[in-house]
Amino acid sequence: MKKKILTVDDSRTMRDMVSFTLRAAGYDVVEAPDGQAAMTAIAAAKVDLVITDLNMPVMDGLTLIRKLRAIPTHRSLPILMLTTEADEKKKAEGRSAGATGWIVKPFNPDKLVSVVQKVCG
């Protein structure tokens, strides 16, 4: 059975690029434009990995991670941050919130697939 990945980004173009890359690698992809929509998507379908942007309207990536980590069934769900933020302080905030990993945009498609394979198979 294919692994299902949720990609969360307010940029339609970025969601399209991530989805295209992951579908080409054999994954099912669900998309959400912000953290609130991501919470709804996760409630509707089991996902194996979340890839989220940091800066989004409605609910940002750090808030999304904290909310997911507060749900017992999602405490070990792999969550990758995919963001333009490369600042060490932001990365530390991400780790503190519960992020599994951090990828800086613009991303290399092969590197994204490699990281996804490492964290969710």
Phi, psi and omega in degrees: 000137182292144174285143181253128182241135175258123175252129186238114180200139179284349177269116178302318181299316180294317177300318179299316182294316179295314181299314179301314181299314184286323177295321178297334179271002175099013180261152169275142182230134173244143183240150175215142182275352180195173183298322180296314178296327178295318178300319178295316181297320181291326177292332184273334184209141177290131176241154182262345182199144173242132173243116186233145171286165178269304186266108179217154174287171178069296176213123182281174184295321180294319178296318177302313181299314180299318180295318179294317181294338178282348179266118185311319182287351182245010182296330181252008177296125177296133179227119177255138172269131176235102191211163175282346181289122178243002183296133181300325179297318179295319178299319178296320176299319179297314178297317180298323179289335179122013178294140179279325182200175186218125176237132182267134175280151356289143185265153174270121183307319180295321179293319178301312180298319180298315180294316179300316179299322179294318187272337180223004175085000000 
